[in-house]
Amino acid sequence: MNTSLIQKYNIPGPRYTSYPTVPFWDEAKFSKEKWLKTFKASFEESNSEQGISLYIHLPFCESLCTFCACHKHITKRHSMEDIYIETVLKEWHLYVELMSSKPIIKEIHLGGGTPTFFSSDNLSKLINGLLEPSELHNDYEFSFEGHPNNTTKEHLQTLYNLGFTRVSFGIQDYDETVQKAIHRIQSFEQVQKVTEWSRSIGYTSISHDLIFGLPFQNIETMTESINKTKRLRPDRISFYSYAHVPWVKGVGQRGFNEDDLPKGDEKRALYETGKQLLTGLGYEEIGMDHFALKTDHLYTAIINKTLHRNFMGYTANTTQLMIGLGMSAISDSWYGFAQNVKTVKEYEAIVTSKEIPIFRGHILTDEDLVIRQHILNIMCHLGTSWSDESLKFSKLNTVLEALKEAEKDGLILVDKNALKVYEEAKPFIRNICMGFDLRLHESRPETQVFSMTI
């Protein structure tokens, strides 16, 4: 890849799991009442056909990984599990009471934190409690994130019996020096064991998460990690750029010296090496950061143009309404976003008082909705169009003017009514979306808010 373009476009930018992105939510105009109004409208529009998605945030971890930017609660006290599960189910029932009919669940994802911190019995109690007042969509899909060190065969079998067919294991890197630096020590043998258990039980989509840009990584360690991944051949691979955002997470991302991080051309070479190795193994690049075998649903979604993106990343399931349950979870009604409070203690107290525990959010304007669709189109389908009058907006010419440099640099092709991103320009997709991001343009933050795009 052209080194000068990498240097030119490697600037701070959003990952666009939403639009507007969280730092530019208009919290002053948000209220819980407004959010619930959008929630009810979205439920009425989409439940009977699409169904809804549930994201459950299970925040507990026994130890802190120093690369992690997630909201988590570090503890070894497993006695906290019971009341947390009970609280999540109470929150779910607060939403169910607002629904005009039975919710039809199309998607459940357990994220964290570490979902497999919880016992099999508690996970079973959680899922059965979610399903009790609900119906299942004909094409439902359940998935969870598993830590290789504490995911047991009982976890896998229990969740499979409850309808889970997808599991994602956080690997990050196999090199011992890198693992020590990020405080995430797990052997290849352990990853192999949980992967093979999953296959033997019947999971149809197994994913491994790898990260490039971690401290002490180099071409040799990256190559070795992917060669080990090759032996297990997961159905999907998430190949993320390490987002170094210590101003957001503080000491949790300061477990190593800044000089230990690969930067610039060195970091980009890690991605190019990883991509070349993965595509050589038969993985297809999906949007940004994701790779899948042609037998996986994520690849099918690309072919069928049904790929979707939300706060969970890329998904083969499109739902208009996603309800986030648990501490810090974010809900998306398409017309609005709402985030729960960020501490376990406050979350449990508010839900116990029979209140939905939202503390901030954003209600999308008509312009936001149009911009959101364009950014979603670019992130999922490498292009967008405004030939339909409903996708035109007042500042379209301003956006296209801002993207002329990207067109000049050979990243995009723009004609009268459409924009196309060239295949080889995928690494710059966040930069291209930034051209449409009117909230970012208007705010012009003076301090760094996002990780680097490349």
ABEGO torsion letter per residue (X at the ends): XBAAAAAAABBBBBAGABOBBAAABBAAABBAAAAAAAAAAAAAAAAAAAEBBBBBBBABBABBBAABABBBBBBABAAAAAAAAAAAAAAAAAAAAABABBBBBABBBBBOEBAAABBAAAAAAAAAAAAAABBBBAABBBBBBBBAAABBAAAAAAAAAAGBABBBBBAGBABAAAAAAAGBBBBAAAAAAAAAAAAAAGBABBBBBBBBGBBGBBAAAAAAAAAAAAAAGBABBBBBBBBBBAAAAEAAAAABBAAABBBEAAAAAAAAAAAAAAAAAGBBBBEBGBBBBAABAAAAAAAAGABBBBAAEBBABBBABBBBBEBGBBBBAGABBBBBBABAAAAAAAAAAGBBABABEBBBBAAAAAAAAAAAAAAAAGEBBAABAAABBAAAAAAAAAAAAAAAAGABBBBAABBBBBAAAAAAAAAAAAAABAAAAAAGBABBABBBAX
